[in-house]
Amino acid sequence: MLLELLPTDDNKLAEMEVWFAFTAHYRRSGTAFDAQHDGLLDLVERMLRSLKESGVLRPELDCTLEIERLYAFIIDGIERG
């Protein structure tokens, strides 16, 4: 799943640049834009919660914190492209 979100080749980089341009446009245009509804945060949350429920992650892991960290990492990778 993560490989689908991160720009690992030229095609993925182009896709992420289009997504970033789209979201940047809405952020600047004054049109209502809610970054929490871009789909990425929801995907990261579902993925990590599923991993935790499956017992793959350490039991003491703060899932909420790790969701925020992973989401920030993905967004940072997209912006730096």
N, CA, C and O atoms as a Maestro MAE file, in Angstrom:
{
 s_m_m2io_version
 :::
 2.0.0
}

f_m_ct {
 s_m_title
 :::
 protein
 m_atom[324] {
  # First column is atom index #
  i_m_mmod_type
  r_m_x_coord
  r_m_y_coord
  r_m_z_coord
  i_m_residue_number
  s_m_chain_name
  s_m_pdb_residue_name
  s_m_pdb_atom_name
  i_m_atomic_number
  :::
  1 25 0.816 -1.190 0.000 1 A "MET " " N  " 7
  2 3 0.000 0.000 0.000 1 A "MET " " CA " 6
  3 2 0.860 1.254 0.000 1 A "MET " " C  " 6
  4 15 0.579 2.216 -0.715 1 A "MET " " O  " 8
  5 25 1.906 1.232 0.807 2 A "LEU " " N  " 7
  6 3 2.753 2.424 0.876 2 A "LEU " " CA " 6
  7 2 3.433 2.719 -0.448 2 A "LEU " " C  " 6
  8 15 3.628 3.882 -0.801 2 A "LEU " " O  " 8
  9 25 3.792 1.687 -1.175 3 A "LEU " " N  " 7
  10 3 4.424 1.914 -2.472 3 A "LEU " " CA " 6
  11 2 3.487 2.622 -3.448 3 A "LEU " " C  " 6
  12 15 3.940 3.295 -4.373 3 A "LEU " " O  " 8
  13 25 2.189 2.468 -3.240 4 A "GLU " " N  " 7
  14 3 1.231 3.175 -4.083 4 A "GLU " " CA " 6
  15 2 1.153 4.654 -3.725 4 A "GLU " " C  " 6
  16 15 0.747 5.467 -4.555 4 A "GLU " " O  " 8
  17 25 1.532 5.012 -2.511 5 A "LEU " " N  " 7
  18 3 1.424 6.391 -2.048 5 A "LEU " " CA " 6
  19 2 2.694 7.205 -2.254 5 A "LEU " " C  " 6
  20 15 2.633 8.429 -2.372 5 A "LEU " " O  " 8
  21 25 3.830 6.546 -2.298 6 A "LEU " " N  " 7
  22 3 5.099 7.254 -2.395 6 A "LEU " " CA " 6
  23 2 5.609 7.275 -3.835 6 A "LEU " " C  " 6
  24 15 5.454 6.298 -4.567 6 A "LEU " " O  " 8
  25 25 6.216 8.388 -4.238 7 A "PRO " " N  " 7
  26 3 6.727 8.485 -5.608 7 A "PRO " " CA " 6
  27 2 8.011 7.674 -5.787 7 A "PRO " " C  " 6
  28 15 9.110 8.187 -5.578 7 A "PRO " " O  " 8
  29 25 7.863 6.409 -6.173 8 A "THR " " N  " 7
  30 3 9.014 5.509 -6.298 8 A "THR " " CA " 6
  31 2 9.557 5.411 -7.714 8 A "THR " " C  " 6
  32 15 10.628 4.843 -7.927 8 A "THR " " O  " 8
  33 25 8.827 5.962 -8.693 9 A "ASP " " N  " 7
  34 3 9.312 5.982 -10.066 9 A "ASP " " CA " 6
  35 2 8.738 7.222 -10.763 9 A "ASP " " C  " 6
  36 15 7.979 7.978 -10.156 9 A "ASP " " O  " 8
  37 25 9.092 7.429 -12.014 10 A "ASP " " N  " 7
  38 3 8.658 8.627 -12.729 10 A "ASP " " CA " 6
  39 2 7.141 8.720 -12.868 10 A "ASP " " C  " 6
  40 15 6.576 9.809 -12.760 10 A "ASP " " O  " 8
  41 25 6.480 7.596 -13.103 11 A "ASN " " N  " 7
  42 3 5.022 7.619 -13.233 11 A "ASN " " CA " 6
  43 2 4.348 7.993 -11.917 11 A "ASN " " C  " 6
  44 15 3.417 8.798 -11.896 11 A "ASN " " O  " 8
  45 25 4.817 7.408 -10.828 12 A "LYS " " N  " 7
  46 3 4.245 7.727 -9.516 12 A "LYS " " CA " 6
  47 2 4.524 9.182 -9.144 12 A "LYS " " C  " 6
  48 15 3.680 9.855 -8.553 12 A "LYS " " O  " 8
  49 25 5.711 9.656 -9.494 13 A "LEU " " N  " 7
  50 3 6.043 11.042 -9.213 13 A "LEU " " CA " 6
  51 2 5.100 11.973 -9.965 13 A "LEU " " C  " 6
  52 15 4.632 12.963 -9.404 13 A "LEU " " O  " 8
  53 25 4.816 11.666 -11.228 14 A "ALA " " N  " 7
  54 3 3.890 12.483 -12.015 14 A "ALA " " CA " 6
  55 2 2.490 12.464 -11.394 14 A "ALA " " C  " 6
  56 15 1.837 13.504 -11.314 14 A "ALA " " O  " 8
  57 25 2.029 11.298 -10.956 15 A "GLU " " N  " 7
  58 3 0.718 11.190 -10.305 15 A "GLU " " CA " 6
  59 2 0.667 12.025 -9.038 15 A "GLU " " C  " 6
  60 15 -0.318 12.720 -8.792 15 A "GLU " " O  " 8
  61 25 1.723 11.962 -8.231 16 A "MET " " N  " 7
  62 3 1.755 12.711 -6.990 16 A "MET " " CA " 6
  63 2 1.823 14.210 -7.253 16 A "MET " " C  " 6
  64 15 1.232 14.994 -6.510 16 A "MET " " O  " 8
  65 25 2.535 14.616 -8.301 17 A "GLU " " N  " 7
  66 3 2.608 16.039 -8.644 17 A "GLU " " CA " 6
  67 2 1.234 16.565 -9.041 17 A "GLU " " C  " 6
  68 15 0.870 17.684 -8.679 17 A "GLU " " O  " 8
  69 25 0.471 15.767 -9.782 18 A "VAL " " N  " 7
  70 3 -0.886 16.165 -10.154 18 A "VAL " " CA " 6
  71 2 -1.747 16.277 -8.907 18 A "VAL " " C  " 6
  72 15 -2.477 17.255 -8.744 18 A "VAL " " O  " 8
  73 25 -1.672 15.290 -8.027 19 A "TRP " " N  " 7
  74 3 -2.447 15.334 -6.784 19 A "TRP " " CA " 6
  75 2 -2.066 16.554 -5.966 19 A "TRP " " C  " 6
  76 15 -2.936 17.256 -5.449 19 A "TRP " " O  " 8
  77 25 -0.761 16.811 -5.845 20 A "PHE " " N  " 7
  78 3 -0.307 17.942 -5.046 20 A "PHE " " CA " 6
  79 2 -0.767 19.264 -5.662 20 A "PHE " " C  " 6
  80 15 -1.188 20.165 -4.937 20 A "PHE " " O  " 8
  81 25 -0.692 19.390 -6.983 21 A "ALA " " N  " 7
  82 3 -1.153 20.614 -7.650 21 A "ALA " " CA " 6
  83 2 -2.647 20.813 -7.413 21 A "ALA " " C  " 6
  84 15 -3.097 21.932 -7.167 21 A "ALA " " O  " 8
  85 25 -3.397 19.746 -7.485 22 A "PHE " " N  " 7
  86 3 -4.836 19.810 -7.255 22 A "PHE " " CA " 6
  87 2 -5.143 20.295 -5.838 22 A "PHE " " C  " 6
  88 15 -5.944 21.212 -5.660 22 A "PHE " " O  " 8
  89 25 -4.519 19.693 -4.840 23 A "THR " " N  " 7
  90 3 -4.786 20.090 -3.460 23 A "THR " " CA " 6
  91 2 -4.260 21.493 -3.173 23 A "THR " " C  " 6
  92 15 -4.899 22.254 -2.445 23 A "THR " " O  " 8
  93 25 -3.108 21.844 -3.733 24 A "ALA " " N  " 7
  94 3 -2.564 23.195 -3.536 24 A "ALA " " CA " 6
  95 2 -3.500 24.243 -4.130 24 A "ALA " " C  " 6
  96 15 -3.692 25.310 -3.547 24 A "ALA " " O  " 8
  97 25 -4.081 23.940 -5.285 25 A "HIS " " N  " 7
  98 3 -5.034 24.855 -5.912 25 A "HIS " " CA " 6
  99 2 -6.209 25.132 -4.978 25 A "HIS " " C  " 6
  100 15 -6.595 26.286 -4.790 25 A "HIS " " O  " 8
  101 25 -6.770 24.096 -4.403 26 A "TYR " " N  " 7
  102 3 -7.920 24.278 -3.524 26 A "TYR " " CA " 6
  103 2 -7.553 24.982 -2.229 26 A "TYR " " C  " 6
  104 15 -8.356 25.736 -1.679 26 A "TYR " " O  " 8
  105 25 -6.358 24.743 -1.746 27 A "ARG " " N  " 7
  106 3 -5.931 25.426 -0.519 27 A "ARG " " CA " 6
  107 2 -5.795 26.925 -0.757 27 A "ARG " " C  " 6
  108 15 -6.102 27.723 0.129 27 A "ARG " " O  " 8
  109 25 -5.339 27.311 -1.938 28 A "ARG " " N  " 7
  110 3 -5.105 28.728 -2.252 28 A "ARG " " CA " 6
  111 2 -6.337 29.431 -2.800 28 A "ARG " " C  " 6
  112 15 -6.430 30.656 -2.717 28 A "ARG " " O  " 8
  113 25 -7.257 28.707 -3.342 29 A "SER " " N  " 7
  114 3 -8.397 29.329 -4.023 29 A "SER " " CA " 6
  115 2 -9.467 29.853 -3.086 29 A "SER " " C  " 6
  116 15 -10.372 30.569 -3.515 29 A "SER " " O  " 8
  117 25 -9.374 29.508 -1.824 30 A "GLY " " N  " 7
  118 3 -10.411 29.923 -0.894 30 A "GLY " " CA " 6
  119 2 -11.595 28.980 -0.893 30 A "GLY " " C  " 6
  120 15 -12.508 29.122 -0.079 30 A "GLY " " O  " 8
  121 25 -11.584 28.020 -1.800 31 A "THR " " N  " 7
  122 3 -12.635 27.003 -1.821 31 A "THR " " CA " 6
  123 2 -12.445 26.113 -0.605 31 A "THR " " C  " 6
  124 15 -11.315 25.827 -0.208 31 A "THR " " O  " 8
  125 25 -13.522 25.688 -0.028 32 A "ALA " " N  " 7
  126 3 -13.426 24.825 1.143 32 A "ALA " " CA " 6
  127 2 -12.615 23.580 0.804 32 A "ALA " " C  " 6
  128 15 -12.953 22.836 -0.116 32 A "ALA " " O  " 8
  129 25 -11.561 23.369 1.547 33 A "PHE " " N  " 7
  130 3 -10.716 22.188 1.354 33 A "PHE " " CA " 6
  131 2 -10.378 21.627 2.718 33 A "PHE " " C  " 6
  132 15 -9.916 22.357 3.595 33 A "PHE " " O  " 8
  133 25 -10.598 20.381 2.898 34 A "ASP " " N  " 7
  134 3 -10.312 19.718 4.159 34 A "ASP " " CA " 6
  135 2 -9.299 18.616 3.892 34 A "ASP " " C  " 6
  136 15 -9.635 17.569 3.339 34 A "ASP " " O  " 8
  137 25 -8.059 18.862 4.291 35 A "ALA " " N  " 7
  138 3 -6.989 17.898 4.018 35 A "ALA " " CA " 6
  139 2 -7.274 16.535 4.626 35 A "ALA " " C  " 6
  140 15 -6.767 15.522 4.145 35 A "ALA " " O  " 8
  141 25 -8.080 16.501 5.678 36 A "GLN " " N  " 7
  142 3 -8.385 15.218 6.292 36 A "GLN " " CA " 6
  143 2 -9.325 14.395 5.426 36 A "GLN " " C  " 6
  144 15 -9.554 13.221 5.718 36 A "GLN " " O  " 8
  145 25 -9.867 14.971 4.384 37 A "HIS " " N  " 7
  146 3 -10.746 14.226 3.499 37 A "HIS " " CA " 6
  147 2 -10.128 14.036 2.113 37 A "HIS " " C  " 6
  148 15 -10.840 13.882 1.121 37 A "HIS " " O  " 8
  149 25 -8.806 14.047 2.059 38 A "ASP " " N  " 7
  150 3 -8.133 13.802 0.786 38 A "ASP " " CA " 6
  151 2 -7.982 12.317 0.506 38 A "ASP " " C  " 6
  152 15 -7.505 11.938 -0.564 38 A "ASP " " O  " 8
  153 25 -8.375 11.480 1.437 39 A "GLY " " N  " 7
  154 3 -8.313 10.036 1.260 39 A "GLY " " CA " 6
  155 2 -7.043 9.423 1.813 39 A "GLY " " C  " 6
  156 15 -7.055 8.260 2.219 39 A "GLY " " O  " 8
  157 25 -5.952 10.163 1.842 40 A "LEU " " N  " 7
  158 3 -4.687 9.612 2.312 40 A "LEU " " CA " 6
  159 2 -4.705 9.338 3.809 40 A "LEU " " C  " 6
  160 15 -4.273 8.276 4.257 40 A "LEU " " O  " 8
  161 25 -5.196 10.283 4.570 41 A "LEU " " N  " 7
  162 3 -5.228 10.087 6.018 41 A "LEU " " CA " 6
  163 2 -6.098 8.895 6.376 41 A "LEU " " C  " 6
  164 15 -5.734 8.092 7.235 41 A "LEU " " O  " 8
  165 25 -7.226 8.778 5.733 42 A "ASP " " N  " 7
  166 3 -8.117 7.648 5.986 42 A "ASP " " CA " 6
  167 2 -7.436 6.327 5.642 42 A "ASP " " C  " 6
  168 15 -7.547 5.355 6.390 42 A "ASP " " O  " 8
  169 25 -6.737 6.290 4.520 43 A "LEU " " N  " 7
  170 3 -6.040 5.071 4.111 43 A "LEU " " CA " 6
  171 2 -4.946 4.690 5.112 43 A "LEU " " C  " 6
  172 15 -4.822 3.525 5.488 43 A "LEU " " O  " 8
  173 25 -4.162 5.670 5.535 44 A "VAL " " N  " 7
  174 3 -3.097 5.417 6.508 44 A "VAL " " CA " 6
  175 2 -3.696 4.910 7.815 44 A "VAL " " C  " 6
  176 15 -3.181 3.968 8.418 44 A "VAL " " O  " 8
  177 25 -4.780 5.536 8.246 45 A "GLU " " N  " 7
  178 3 -5.418 5.114 9.492 45 A "GLU " " CA " 6
  179 2 -5.945 3.683 9.394 45 A "GLU " " C  " 6
  180 15 -5.719 2.872 10.293 45 A "GLU " " O  " 8
  181 25 -6.639 3.378 8.312 46 A "ARG " " N  " 7
  182 3 -7.176 2.016 8.154 46 A "ARG " " CA " 6
  183 2 -6.056 0.991 8.088 46 A "ARG " " C  " 6
  184 15 -6.168 -0.092 8.663 46 A "ARG " " O  " 8
  185 25 -4.981 1.324 7.394 47 A "MET " " N  " 7
  186 3 -3.877 0.395 7.241 47 A "MET " " CA " 6
  187 2 -3.202 0.110 8.584 47 A "MET " " C  " 6
  188 15 -2.978 -1.049 8.934 47 A "MET " " O  " 8
  189 25 -2.881 1.160 9.332 48 A "LEU " " N  " 7
  190 3 -2.200 0.941 10.608 48 A "LEU " " CA " 6
  191 2 -3.108 0.281 11.643 48 A "LEU " " C  " 6
  192 15 -2.651 -0.567 12.411 48 A "LEU " " O  " 8
  193 25 -4.367 0.650 11.675 49 A "ARG " " N  " 7
  194 3 -5.284 0.007 12.631 49 A "ARG " " CA " 6
  195 2 -5.453 -1.476 12.295 49 A "ARG " " C  " 6
  196 15 -5.547 -2.312 13.193 49 A "ARG " " O  " 8
  197 25 -5.490 -1.793 11.016 50 A "SER " " N  " 7
  198 3 -5.590 -3.184 10.600 50 A "SER " " CA " 6
  199 2 -4.344 -3.965 11.012 50 A "SER " " C  " 6
  200 15 -4.443 -5.093 11.494 50 A "SER " " O  " 8
  201 25 -3.178 -3.362 10.823 51 A "LEU " " N  " 7
  202 3 -1.935 -4.016 11.230 51 A "LEU " " CA " 6
  203 2 -1.902 -4.233 12.739 51 A "LEU " " C  " 6
  204 15 -1.455 -5.277 13.214 51 A "LEU " " O  " 8
  205 25 -2.378 -3.240 13.489 52 A "LYS " " N  " 7
  206 3 -2.392 -3.381 14.948 52 A "LYS " " CA " 6
  207 2 -3.360 -4.477 15.377 52 A "LYS " " C  " 6
  208 15 -3.033 -5.295 16.237 52 A "LYS " " O  " 8
  209 25 -4.545 -4.496 14.783 53 A "GLU " " N  " 7
  210 3 -5.537 -5.524 15.121 53 A "GLU " " CA " 6
  211 2 -5.053 -6.917 14.750 53 A "GLU " " C  " 6
  212 15 -5.425 -7.898 15.394 53 A "GLU " " O  " 8
  213 25 -4.228 -7.010 13.717 54 A "SER " " N  " 7
  214 3 -3.689 -8.301 13.291 54 A "SER " " CA " 6
  215 2 -2.531 -8.761 14.158 54 A "SER " " C  " 6
  216 15 -2.063 -9.892 14.021 54 A "SER " " O  " 8
  217 25 -2.064 -7.896 15.050 55 A "GLY " " N  " 7
  218 3 -0.968 -8.261 15.933 55 A "GLY " " CA " 6
  219 2 0.403 -8.089 15.315 55 A "GLY " " C  " 6
  220 15 1.393 -8.569 15.866 55 A "GLY " " O  " 8
  221 25 0.478 -7.417 14.185 56 A "VAL " " N  " 7
  222 3 1.759 -7.221 13.505 56 A "VAL " " CA " 6
  223 2 2.583 -6.140 14.205 56 A "VAL " " C  " 6
  224 15 3.812 -6.209 14.235 56 A "VAL " " O  " 8
  225 25 1.900 -5.146 14.763 57 A "LEU " " N  " 7
  226 3 2.588 -4.048 15.439 57 A "LEU " " CA " 6
  227 2 2.728 -4.340 16.924 57 A "LEU " " C  " 6
  228 15 1.963 -5.118 17.494 57 A "LEU " " O  " 8
  229 25 3.711 -3.709 17.536 58 A "ARG " " N  " 7
  230 3 3.905 -3.876 18.983 58 A "ARG " " CA " 6
  231 2 2.654 -3.418 19.727 58 A "ARG " " C  " 6
  232 15 2.064 -2.400 19.364 58 A "ARG " " O  " 8
  233 25 2.247 -4.139 20.744 59 A "PRO " " N  " 7
  234 3 1.021 -3.797 21.483 59 A "PRO " " CA " 6
  235 2 1.068 -2.418 22.132 59 A "PRO " " C  " 6
  236 15 0.035 -1.758 22.246 59 A "PRO " " O  " 8
  237 25 2.252 -1.972 22.558 60 A "GLU " " N  " 7
  238 3 2.362 -0.682 23.251 60 A "GLU " " CA " 6
  239 2 2.425 0.506 22.292 60 A "GLU " " C  " 6
  240 15 2.476 1.654 22.733 60 A "GLU " " O  " 8
  241 25 2.423 0.247 21.013 61 A "LEU " " N  " 7
  242 3 2.516 1.311 20.010 61 A "LEU " " CA " 6
  243 2 1.332 2.264 20.116 61 A "LEU " " C  " 6
  244 15 0.185 1.827 20.206 61 A "LEU " " O  " 8
  245 25 1.607 3.558 20.106 62 A "ASP " " N  " 7
  246 3 0.557 4.576 20.102 62 A "ASP " " CA " 6
  247 2 0.098 4.745 18.654 62 A "ASP " " C  " 6
  248 15 0.697 5.495 17.883 62 A "ASP " " O  " 8
  249 25 -0.959 4.045 18.305 63 A "CYS " " N  " 7
  250 3 -1.425 3.993 16.925 63 A "CYS " " CA " 6
  251 2 -1.796 5.384 16.400 63 A "CYS " " C  " 6
  252 15 -1.501 5.705 15.248 63 A "CYS " " O  " 8
  253 25 -2.434 6.202 17.223 64 A "THR " " N  " 7
  254 3 -2.831 7.541 16.790 64 A "THR " " CA " 6
  255 2 -1.607 8.375 16.427 64 A "THR " " C  " 6
  256 15 -1.605 9.057 15.402 64 A "THR " " O  " 8
  257 25 -0.580 8.327 17.245 65 A "LEU " " N  " 7
  258 3 0.652 9.059 16.967 65 A "LEU " " CA " 6
  259 2 1.322 8.542 15.701 65 A "LEU " " C  " 6
  260 15 1.775 9.332 14.873 65 A "LEU " " O  " 8
  261 25 1.387 7.230 15.545 66 A "GLU " " N  " 7
  262 3 2.037 6.649 14.372 66 A "GLU " " CA " 6
  263 2 1.268 6.953 13.083 66 A "GLU " " C  " 6
  264 15 1.875 7.102 12.023 66 A "GLU " " O  " 8
  265 25 -0.044 7.043 13.165 67 A "ILE " " N  " 7
  266 3 -0.849 7.429 12.003 67 A "ILE " " CA " 6
  267 2 -0.452 8.842 11.577 67 A "ILE " " C  " 6
  268 15 -0.216 9.093 10.395 67 A "ILE " " O  " 8
  269 25 -0.378 9.758 12.537 68 A "GLU " " N  " 7
  270 3 0.008 11.135 12.225 68 A "GLU " " CA " 6
  271 2 1.412 11.207 11.653 68 A "GLU " " C  " 6
  272 15 1.658 11.953 10.705 68 A "GLU " " O  " 8
  273 25 2.333 10.442 12.215 69 A "ARG " " N  " 7
  274 3 3.722 10.443 11.726 69 A "ARG " " CA " 6
  275 2 3.819 9.918 10.290 69 A "ARG " " C  " 6
  276 15 4.490 10.512 9.446 69 A "ARG " " O  " 8
  277 25 3.145 8.806 10.028 70 A "LEU " " N  " 7
  278 3 3.214 8.218 8.697 70 A "LEU " " CA " 6
  279 2 2.552 9.134 7.671 70 A "LEU " " C  " 6
  280 15 3.068 9.307 6.567 70 A "LEU " " O  " 8
  281 25 1.420 9.714 8.031 71 A "TYR " " N  " 7
  282 3 0.733 10.642 7.134 71 A "TYR " " CA " 6
  283 2 1.641 11.841 6.822 71 A "TYR " " C  " 6
  284 15 1.763 12.248 5.666 71 A "TYR " " O  " 8
  285 25 2.274 12.400 7.855 72 A "ALA " " N  " 7
  286 3 3.187 13.529 7.647 72 A "ALA " " CA " 6
  287 2 4.360 13.125 6.766 72 A "ALA " " C  " 6
  288 15 4.785 13.902 5.911 72 A "ALA " " O  " 8
  289 25 4.887 11.922 6.963 73 A "PHE " " N  " 7
  290 3 5.998 11.424 6.152 73 A "PHE " " CA " 6
  291 2 5.600 11.315 4.683 73 A "PHE " " C  " 6
  292 15 6.367 11.694 3.797 73 A "PHE " " O  " 8
  293 25 4.417 10.804 4.432 74 A "ILE " " N  " 7
  294 3 3.932 10.657 3.055 74 A "ILE " " CA " 6
  295 2 3.740 12.025 2.415 74 A "ILE " " C  " 6
  296 15 4.187 12.255 1.291 74 A "ILE " " O  " 8
  297 25 3.077 12.932 3.125 75 A "ILE " " N  " 7
  298 3 2.836 14.275 2.599 75 A "ILE " " CA " 6
  299 2 4.158 14.982 2.337 75 A "ILE " " C  " 6
  300 15 4.314 15.639 1.307 75 A "ILE " " O  " 8
  301 25 5.108 14.856 3.251 76 A "ASP " " N  " 7
  302 3 6.414 15.479 3.067 76 A "ASP " " CA " 6
  303 2 7.107 14.909 1.833 76 A "ASP " " C  " 6
  304 15 7.725 15.648 1.066 76 A "ASP " " O  " 8
  305 25 7.003 13.598 1.642 77 A "GLY " " N  " 7
  306 3 7.611 12.973 0.465 77 A "GLY " " CA " 6
  307 2 6.960 13.445 -0.827 77 A "GLY " " C  " 6
  308 15 7.639 13.615 -1.839 77 A "GLY " " O  " 8
  309 25 5.669 13.654 -0.799 78 A "ILE " " N  " 7
  310 3 4.963 14.132 -1.984 78 A "ILE " " CA " 6
  311 2 5.375 15.566 -2.297 78 A "ILE " " C  " 6
  312 15 5.632 15.905 -3.452 78 A "ILE " " O  " 8
  313 25 5.436 16.411 -1.259 79 A "GLU " " N  " 7
  314 3 5.769 17.818 -1.462 79 A "GLU " " CA " 6
  315 2 7.188 17.997 -1.948 79 A "GLU " " C  " 6
  316 15 7.466 18.903 -2.734 79 A "GLU " " O  " 8
  317 25 8.092 17.143 -1.490 80 A "ARG " " N  " 7
  318 3 9.485 17.256 -1.907 80 A "ARG " " CA " 6
  319 2 9.722 16.601 -3.258 80 A "ARG " " C  " 6
  320 15 10.645 16.956 -3.991 80 A "ARG " " O  " 8
  321 25 8.840 15.609 -3.575 81 A "GLY " " N  " 7
  322 3 8.844 14.885 -4.834 81 A "GLY " " CA " 6
  323 2 10.147 14.842 -5.476 81 A "GLY " " C  " 6
  324 15 10.287 14.258 -6.550 81 A "GLY " " O  " 8
  :::
 }
 m_bond[323] {
  # First column is bond index #
  i_m_from
  i_m_to
  i_m_order
  :::
  1 1 2 1
  2 2 3 1
  3 3 4 2
  4 3 5 1
  5 5 6 1
  6 6 7 1
  7 7 8 2
  8 7 9 1
  9 9 10 1
  10 10 11 1
  11 11 12 2
  12 11 13 1
  13 13 14 1
  14 14 15 1
  15 15 16 2
  16 15 17 1
  17 17 18 1
  18 18 19 1
  19 19 20 2
  20 19 21 1
  21 21 22 1
  22 22 23 1
  23 23 24 2
  24 23 25 1
  25 25 26 1
  26 26 27 1
  27 27 28 2
  28 27 29 1
  29 29 30 1
  30 30 31 1
  31 31 32 2
  32 31 33 1
  33 33 34 1
  34 34 35 1
  35 35 36 2
  36 35 37 1
  37 37 38 1
  38 38 39 1
  39 39 40 2
  40 39 41 1
  41 41 42 1
  42 42 43 1
  43 43 44 2
  44 43 45 1
  45 45 46 1
  46 46 47 1
  47 47 48 2
  48 47 49 1
  49 49 50 1
  50 50 51 1
  51 51 52 2
  52 51 53 1
  53 53 54 1
  54 54 55 1
  55 55 56 2
  56 55 57 1
  57 57 58 1
  58 58 59 1
  59 59 60 2
  60 59 61 1
  61 61 62 1
  62 62 63 1
  63 63 64 2
  64 63 65 1
  65 65 66 1
  66 66 67 1
  67 67 68 2
  68 67 69 1
  69 69 70 1
  70 70 71 1
  71 71 72 2
  72 71 73 1
  73 73 74 1
  74 74 75 1
  75 75 76 2
  76 75 77 1
  77 77 78 1
  78 78 79 1
  79 79 80 2
  80 79 81 1
  81 81 82 1
  82 82 83 1
  83 83 84 2
  84 83 85 1
  85 85 86 1
  86 86 87 1
  87 87 88 2
  88 87 89 1
  89 89 90 1
  90 90 91 1
  91 91 92 2
  92 91 93 1
  93 93 94 1
  94 94 95 1
  95 95 96 2
  96 95 97 1
  97 97 98 1
  98 98 99 1
  99 99 100 2
  100 99 101 1
  101 101 102 1
  102 102 103 1
  103 103 104 2
  104 103 105 1
  105 105 106 1
  106 106 107 1
  107 107 108 2
  108 107 109 1
  109 109 110 1
  110 110 111 1
  111 111 112 2
  112 111 113 1
  113 113 114 1
  114 114 115 1
  115 115 116 2
  116 115 117 1
  117 117 118 1
  118 118 119 1
  119 119 120 2
  120 119 121 1
  121 121 122 1
  122 122 123 1
  123 123 124 2
  124 123 125 1
  125 125 126 1
  126 126 127 1
  127 127 128 2
  128 127 129 1
  129 129 130 1
  130 130 131 1
  131 131 132 2
  132 131 133 1
  133 133 134 1
  134 134 135 1
  135 135 136 2
  136 135 137 1
  137 137 138 1
  138 138 139 1
  139 139 140 2
  140 139 141 1
  141 141 142 1
  142 142 143 1
  143 143 144 2
  144 143 145 1
  145 145 146 1
  146 146 147 1
  147 147 148 2
  148 147 149 1
  149 149 150 1
  150 150 151 1
  151 151 152 2
  152 151 153 1
  153 153 154 1
  154 154 155 1
  155 155 156 2
  156 155 157 1
  157 157 158 1
  158 158 159 1
  159 159 160 2
  160 159 161 1
  161 161 162 1
  162 162 163 1
  163 163 164 2
  164 163 165 1
  165 165 166 1
  166 166 167 1
  167 167 168 2
  168 167 169 1
  169 169 170 1
  170 170 171 1
  171 171 172 2
  172 171 173 1
  173 173 174 1
  174 174 175 1
  175 175 176 2
  176 175 177 1
  177 177 178 1
  178 178 179 1
  179 179 180 2
  180 179 181 1
  181 181 182 1
  182 182 183 1
  183 183 184 2
  184 183 185 1
  185 185 186 1
  186 186 187 1
  187 187 188 2
  188 187 189 1
  189 189 190 1
  190 190 191 1
  191 191 192 2
  192 191 193 1
  193 193 194 1
  194 194 195 1
  195 195 196 2
  196 195 197 1
  197 197 198 1
  198 198 199 1
  199 199 200 2
  200 199 201 1
  201 201 202 1
  202 202 203 1
  203 203 204 2
  204 203 205 1
  205 205 206 1
  206 206 207 1
  207 207 208 2
  208 207 209 1
  209 209 210 1
  210 210 211 1
  211 211 212 2
  212 211 213 1
  213 213 214 1
  214 214 215 1
  215 215 216 2
  216 215 217 1
  217 217 218 1
  218 218 219 1
  219 219 220 2
  220 219 221 1
  221 221 222 1
  222 222 223 1
  223 223 224 2
  224 223 225 1
  225 225 226 1
  226 226 227 1
  227 227 228 2
  228 227 229 1
  229 229 230 1
  230 230 231 1
  231 231 232 2
  232 231 233 1
  233 233 234 1
  234 234 235 1
  235 235 236 2
  236 235 237 1
  237 237 238 1
  238 238 239 1
  239 239 240 2
  240 239 241 1
  241 241 242 1
  242 242 243 1
  243 243 244 2
  244 243 245 1
  245 245 246 1
  246 246 247 1
  247 247 248 2
  248 247 249 1
  249 249 250 1
  250 250 251 1
  251 251 252 2
  252 251 253 1
  253 253 254 1
  254 254 255 1
  255 255 256 2
  256 255 257 1
  257 257 258 1
  258 258 259 1
  259 259 260 2
  260 259 261 1
  261 261 262 1
  262 262 263 1
  263 263 264 2
  264 263 265 1
  265 265 266 1
  266 266 267 1
  267 267 268 2
  268 267 269 1
  269 269 270 1
  270 270 271 1
  271 271 272 2
  272 271 273 1
  273 273 274 1
  274 274 275 1
  275 275 276 2
  276 275 277 1
  277 277 278 1
  278 278 279 1
  279 279 280 2
  280 279 281 1
  281 281 282 1
  282 282 283 1
  283 283 284 2
  284 283 285 1
  285 285 286 1
  286 286 287 1
  287 287 288 2
  288 287 289 1
  289 289 290 1
  290 290 291 1
  291 291 292 2
  292 291 293 1
  293 293 294 1
  294 294 295 1
  295 295 296 2
  296 295 297 1
  297 297 298 1
  298 298 299 1
  299 299 300 2
  300 299 301 1
  301 301 302 1
  302 302 303 1
  303 303 304 2
  304 303 305 1
  305 305 306 1
  306 306 307 1
  307 307 308 2
  308 307 309 1
  309 309 310 1
  310 310 311 1
  311 311 312 2
  312 311 313 1
  313 313 314 1
  314 314 315 1
  315 315 316 2
  316 315 317 1
  317 317 318 1
  318 318 319 1
  319 319 320 2
  320 319 321 1
  321 321 322 1
  322 322 323 1
  323 323 324 2
  :::
 }
}
